[in-house]
């Protein structure tokens, strides 16, 4: 019997073309799911399907891991809610390291339902870019009742911004930082202070008091938490790399609009790039070189690339369309789906749970009626932790309701 929307059960997807994103593809494949985890993946002739498992025939369909959106504001910048639903930027303190996206996410935001329709099952929610240091990001599933039950990793990274945004925000207030010099100085001062704090706290008889901002920045400096740097222009990207060299943290370039101009330099440093959004106008100076060709330039240079919608800048369910049209403009096809699966998962230390279909990983799966890179293909079913939470039936999108007694 078919699985009912909202059910969490043991099942096997049988007969589809399985894209594992772990190096293997199977034209007549099987994915076995038990207790919310993938327990087996492989060709039908080699995978044993337990009798207690419900078999779902997906012949003629494509089976892929749920996509990973590496940079979005879903839940903190709610659609259609105006100022009341916008908690993206706390633009009253240039150093917002202690701020947590986790504390402002509404799981009932329409963006989460749109994510499921686009095959997205994991999202890294980030504060905005109005501050030099915006705050802590969180990696989470896109379906659930309360954010605490949806978390994969918190904090996932720390968000920081260079370039026009913080310069404009504080320049309009006529306070530090109002220039690129000032923005960089704020970041440098905060990191230097955190380094001193960590040294003081490590001493046996330390009297150093706990400080939330310095505590999380100390974790950045120790390498435990990545540093996600909002930066578009090539000179700002160079500054991001300079700061990373100075303090020794794990840099992940976010947006990277002009990263292709120094692609070989970035590749030599083994710095990953989360690029996008790609479906936008050139609305400000630093995105004047925005192009669907840029992911391909970076990938061919050997840079590990992830693609982002920056939702709600671009709707999150358009993530796969950005990838497909990047292929049209030169992104190698064999790298394309990696940019929204295993690549972002590896960049942000999530690959032990998501980003590929492999034994022991979370059963986050999307079933497509055709090649996901064909823009006419549609996501038919989305599973999160082995639960069917979205389906497309008879021309209608249906999403499981996570909330009790909801109408």
C-alpha positions in Angstrom: 0.0 0.0 0.0 1.3 3.5 -0.7 2.8 5.6 2.0 0.5 8.3 3.4 1.6 11.9 3.5 3.1 12.7 6.9 3.9 9.0 7.7 7.3 8.0 8.9 7.8 4.3 8.0 10.4 1.9 6.7 10.4 1.7 2.9 12.5 1.0 -0.2 12.5 3.0 -3.3 12.8 0.5 -6.1 13.6 0.7 -9.8 14.5 4.3 -10.3 17.7 6.0 -11.5 19.5 6.7 -8.2 22.0 9.6 -8.0 23.9 8.9 -4.8 26.3 11.9 -5.0 28.8 9.6 -3.4 30.4 8.6 -6.6 27.8 6.1 -7.9 24.7 6.1 -10.1 22.3 3.2 -10.6 19.9 3.0 -13.5 17.8 0.3 -11.8 18.6 1.2 -8.2 17.3 0.7 -4.7 17.4 2.9 -1.6 16.3 1.2 1.6 15.2 3.3 4.5 14.7 2.2 8.1 14.1 4.3 11.2 14.7 7.5 9.3 18.1 6.4 8.0 19.4 5.0 4.7 20.4 1.4 5.4 21.3 0.3 1.8 21.9 1.8 -1.6 22.8 0.0 -4.8 21.6 -1.8 -8.0 18.4 -3.8 -7.5 20.2 -7.1 -8.3 22.6 -6.6 -5.4 20.5 -5.0 -2.6 18.5 -7.2 -0.3 15.2 -5.6 0.7 13.9 -6.8 4.1 10.4 -8.3 4.0 9.1 -5.8 6.6 9.9 -2.9 4.4 7.3 -1.3 2.1 8.4 -1.3 -1.5 7.7 1.8 -3.6 8.0 1.4 -7.3 9.8 4.4 -8.8 10.6 2.9 -12.2 11.2 5.7 -14.7 11.9 8.3 -12.0 15.1 9.8 -10.7 16.0 9.5 -7.0 18.4 12.1 -5.5 19.5 13.2 -2.0 17.6 16.2 -0.7 19.3 19.4 -1.8 21.3 21.5 0.6 20.8 25.3 0.5 24.0 26.7 2.0 23.0 30.4 2.4 19.4 31.5 3.0 17.2 33.6 5.3 14.1 31.4 5.3 12.3 31.7 8.6 14.1 34.8 9.7 12.9 36.9 6.7 9.4 35.7 6.3 7.6 36.2 3.0 4.6 38.5 2.9 4.9 39.6 6.6 6.6 42.9 6.1 8.6 44.4 9.1 6.9 42.0 11.5 8.4 39.0 9.9 11.9 40.4 9.1 14.4 39.5 11.8 17.4 39.2 9.4 19.6 42.0 10.7 20.1 43.4 14.2 21.7 46.6 12.8 22.5 48.2 16.1 25.8 46.7 16.9 28.6 46.2 14.3 29.7 43.0 16.2 26.7 40.7 16.4 28.7 37.5 17.0 26.5 36.6 20.0 23.3 36.8 17.9 21.8 33.5 16.8 19.6 32.9 13.7 18.1 30.0 15.7 16.3 32.5 18.0 14.4 34.2 15.2 13.2 31.3 12.9 9.5 30.7 12.3 9.1 27.2 11.0 5.7 28.2 9.6 7.3 30.5 7.0 6.0 29.7 3.5 9.6 29.4 2.4 10.0 26.1 4.2 7.1 24.6 2.2 8.5 26.0 -1.1 11.8 24.3 -0.2 10.2 20.9 -0.1 8.6 21.5 -3.5 12.0 22.2 -4.9 13.6 19.1 -3.4 15.4 21.1 -0.7 15.6 19.3 2.6 18.4 21.1 4.4 19.0 24.8 4.7 21.7 26.9 6.4 19.8 29.9 7.8 22.0 33.0 8.3 21.7 36.4 9.7 21.9 39.3 7.2 24.8 41.3 6.0 24.1 44.7 7.6 26.8 44.2 10.2 30.5 43.4 9.9 29.8 40.4 12.1 26.2 39.4 11.7 25.9 36.4 14.0 25.6 32.6 14.2 24.1 30.5 11.5 22.2 27.2 11.9 21.8 24.2 9.7 18.4 22.6 9.9 15.8 20.5 8.2 13.0 22.3 6.4 10.1 20.5 8.0 9.1 20.4 11.7 7.1 21.9 14.5 9.7 23.8 16.3 13.2 24.8 15.2 14.9 22.9 18.0 13.6 19.7 16.6 14.8 20.6 13.1 18.4 21.5 13.9 21.3 19.6 12.4 24.1 21.8 13.7 24.1 24.9 15.8 26.1 27.0 15.4 26.9 25.9 11.8 29.1 28.9 11.1 29.5 32.6 11.9 28.3 35.1 9.3 30.4 38.2 8.5 30.1 40.9 5.8 32.5 43.0 3.8 31.7 45.6 1.2 28.8 47.8 0.5 26.2 46.6 3.0 27.8 47.3 6.4 29.5 50.4 5.0 26.1 51.8 3.9 24.3 50.8 7.1 26.7 52.5 9.5 27.7 55.2 7.1 24.1 56.4 7.2 24.4 56.6 10.9 27.7 58.4 10.6 29.4 56.0 13.0 32.1 53.4 12.7 32.3 51.6 10.3 31.5 53.9 7.4 34.3 52.7 5.1 35.8 49.5 4.0 38.7 50.3 6.3 36.3 50.6 9.2 34.5 47.4 8.4 37.7 45.4 8.3 38.9 47.1 11.5 35.8 46.1 13.4 36.3 42.5 12.3 40.0 42.5 13.1 39.5 44.1 16.5 36.8 41.6 17.5 38.9 38.6 16.5 42.0 40.0 18.3 39.9 40.5 21.4 38.5 37.0 21.2 42.0 35.6 20.9 43.1 37.4 24.0 39.9 36.2 25.8 40.5 32.6 24.8 44.1 32.8 26.1 42.9 34.3 29.4 40.1 31.8 29.8 42.5 28.9 29.3 44.6 29.8 32.3 44.0 27.7 35.4 43.2 30.6 37.7 41.4 32.7 35.1 39.1 35.4 36.3 38.0 36.3 32.8 34.2 36.6 32.7 32.1 34.8 30.1 31.4 36.8 26.9 29.0 35.4 24.3 30.5 37.2 21.3 34.1 36.4 22.3 33.2 32.8 23.1 31.9 32.0 19.6 34.7 33.9 17.9 37.2 31.9 19.9 35.6 28.8 18.3 36.1 30.3 14.9 39.8 30.9 15.7 40.2 27.4 16.9 38.8 26.0 13.7 35.7 24.5 15.3 33.3 26.8 13.5 33.7 28.0 9.9 33.7 31.7 9.0 31.1 32.5 6.2 32.2 35.8 4.6 29.7 37.8 2.6 31.8 39.4 -0.1 31.2 40.2 -3.7 33.9 42.4 -5.2 37.4 41.1 -6.0 39.1 43.5 -3.6 36.8 42.5 -0.8 37.4 38.9 -1.5 41.2 39.6 -1.2 40.5 41.2 2.1 38.6 38.2 3.3 41.5 36.0 2.4 43.9 38.4 4.1 41.9 38.3 7.4 41.7 34.5 7.2 45.5 34.3 6.8 46.0 36.7 9.7 43.8 34.8 12.1 44.0 31.3 10.7 40.3 30.4 10.6 38.4 28.3 8.1 37.1 30.7 5.4 34.0 30.0 3.2 33.4 32.8 0.7 29.7 33.6 0.3 28.3 35.2 -2.8 31.7 35.6 -4.5 30.3 37.5 -7.5 33.8 38.4 -8.7 35.6 35.3 -7.4 36.1 34.1 -10.9 38.5 36.9 -11.5 41.0 35.3 -9.1 39.7 31.7 -9.4 43.2 30.2 -9.6 44.3 32.1 -6.4 41.2 30.8 -4.5 41.7 27.3 -5.8 45.4 27.3 -4.7 44.3 28.3 -1.2 41.6 25.5 -1.2 38.9 28.0 -0.2 35.3 27.0 -1.1 32.8 29.4 -2.6 29.0 29.6 -2.0 28.0 31.6 -5.1 24.8 33.4 -5.8 22.1 34.4 -6.0 22.2 34.2 -9.8 18.7 35.2 -10.8 18.9 38.8 -9.8 19.3 42.2 -11.4 22.6 44.0 -11.1 21.1 46.2 -8.3 24.3 47.6 -6.9 27.9 48.2 -7.9 29.5 45.1 -6.4 27.2 42.7 -8.3 27.8 44.3 -11.7 29.6 41.1 -12.8 26.9 38.7 -11.7 26.6 36.0 -14.3 25.4 32.4 -14.7 28.8 31.7 -16.2 30.7 32.3 -13.0 30.0 28.9 -11.2 31.5 27.2 -14.3 34.6 29.5 -14.2 35.2 28.6 -10.6 34.6 24.9 -10.9 36.9 24.5 -13.9 39.6 26.3 -11.9 39.3 23.6 -9.2 37.3 25.6 -6.7 34.7 23.7 -4.6 31.5 25.4 -5.5 28.0 25.6 -3.9 25.1 27.5 -5.4 22.7 29.5 -3.4 19.4 31.4 -3.9 19.9 33.7 -0.9 16.2 33.1 -0.3 14.0 35.2 -0.3 16.2 37.1 -2.8 15.5 34.3 -5.2 12.8 31.8 -4.2 14.3 28.7 -2.6 12.5 26.3 -4.9 14.4 27.9 -7.8 17.7 26.5 -6.5 17.7 23.7 -9.0 16.9 26.1 -11.9 20.0 28.2 -11.1 22.1 25.0 -11.3 20.5 23.9 -14.5 21.0 27.2 -16.2 24.6 27.4 -14.9 25.2 24.1 -16.8 23.9 25.8 -19.9 26.5 28.5 -19.3 29.4 26.2 -18.7 29.2 24.6 -15.3 30.4 21.0 -15.9 27.4 18.7 -15.8 29.2 16.1 -13.6 29.8 18.9 -11.0 26.3 20.5 -11.2 24.3 18.5 -8.6 27.3 18.5 -6.3 26.9 22.2 -5.9 23.6 21.7 -4.0 24.3 18.4 -2.3 27.7 17.1 -1.2 29.7 20.3 -1.8 27.8 22.5 0.7 27.5 19.6 3.1 31.3 19.2 3.1 32.0 22.9 3.3 29.9 23.3 6.5 30.6 19.9 8.2 27.2 18.5 7.5 28.3 15.6 5.3 28.1 13.0 8.0 24.3 13.3 7.8 23.2 14.9 4.5 24.4 15.7 1.0 24.4 12.1 -0.4 22.6 8.8 -0.3 24.8 6.5 1.7 24.4 3.9 4.4 23.9 5.6 7.8 22.9 9.0 6.5 19.6 10.7 7.1 16.9 9.6 4.7 16.4 13.0 3.1 15.3 12.1 -0.4 13.7 13.7 -3.4 12.0 11.7 -6.2 11.8 13.4 -9.6 9.8 12.6 -12.7 12.9 13.2 -14.8 16.4 14.5 -14.7 16.5 17.2 -12.0 18.8 19.3 -14.4 16.0 19.4 -16.9 14.0 22.5 -16.0 10.8 20.8 -17.0 11.3 18.0 -14.5 9.2 18.1 -11.3 9.8 17.0 -7.8 7.1 14.4 -7.0 8.0 13.4 -3.5 10.2 14.7 -0.7 11.2 12.7 2.3 12.8 14.2 5.4 14.3 11.8 7.9 12.3 9.0 6.3 9.0 10.8 6.5 7.0 11.7 3.4 6.4 15.4 3.8 5.7 16.6 0.3 4.1 15.1 -2.8 2.8 16.4 -6.1 -0.5 14.6 -7.1 -3.0 15.4 -9.8 -1.6 18.9 -10.4 -1.6 19.8 -6.7 1.2 20.4 -4.3 0.6 18.7 -0.9 2.7 19.3 2.2 2.4 17.4 5.5 1.2 19.6 8.3 3.7 19.5 11.2 1.6 21.4 13.7 -1.1 19.9 15.9 -4.7 20.8 15.4 -3.8 23.2 12.5 -6.4 24.1 10.0 
